């Protein structure tokens, strides 16, 4: 019964908001970009806000300490969304 209700509510949500996946994709893409940006920042942050491309993994330097302040549920939400898409 619970599985059927979950499927029904999911379908109802998608029908009520046709751009749900597009908007969710934009949100999670921005979240991932922000996390990568935080991971690639050097410890001494300049006043200039520029995003640098990560050329190779693992990172050559130690990740920024600010990354440890991010709540775990953000990563969990991203992985749950990717699982949902699969």
N, C-alpha and C positions, 0 to 999 in steps of 0.2 A: 504494500500500500504506500509506504513512504517513498519508494523508488518511483512509482507511478506519479505521485504528487510532485516530486522533484522534477521529473521530466515535463510534466504539464506546466509547472511554474516557469521553467526555463524557456519553453516554447512561447508562453504568454509574454515573457519579458522581451524576447527577440522580436515578436510581432508588434509589440507596443513601441519599441525603440529600434528601428531598422539600422541605425548607425552604431549600435552597441559595440560590435566587434571592431569597427573602424576607430571609434573613440577609445576603446580599451587598448587597442594596438598602439595608438598614439601616446597614451598615458604610460604604458609599460616601456615603449621605446625611449621616451624622455627619461623615465626612471633609470633605465639601464645606462643611458648616456651620462646621466648625472653621477651614477655610481662609478663608472669608468673614469670620469673626470676627477672625482675625489681620489680614486686609487692612484691616479697618475700625477697628482699634485706633489711637488717637492715639499719638504717640511717647512722651508722658508717660503711663505707665500708672498708673491709680489703684489703690488697694488693693481697690476694689470690683469684683467680677467680674460684669458684666452684659453681655448680648449686645444690641447695638443693631441695628435693622433698617436696611439700606441703602436709602435712598429713591430714589436715582438713580445711574446710571453715566454717565460715569466718576466716580470718587471725587472729592469736592471737595478733599480733602487728599491729601498724599503717603502711599502705603501704609507700614505699619509695617515697620521693618527686620527684625523677627523672621520675616517671611514669606520672606525670602531664605535662611533657614536650613533650610527644609523641603526634603527630598530630592526630586529630579525624578521619581523612580519613583512617588511618590504620585499625581501628576498623570497619569503614563502609565497607571497602574492604573485610574484613573477613566475615562480616555478609552477604554482597551481594554474595560472593562466596558460602557460605553455602546455601543461598536461591537458587542460581543457581543449585547447586547439587540436591536440593530437587525437 
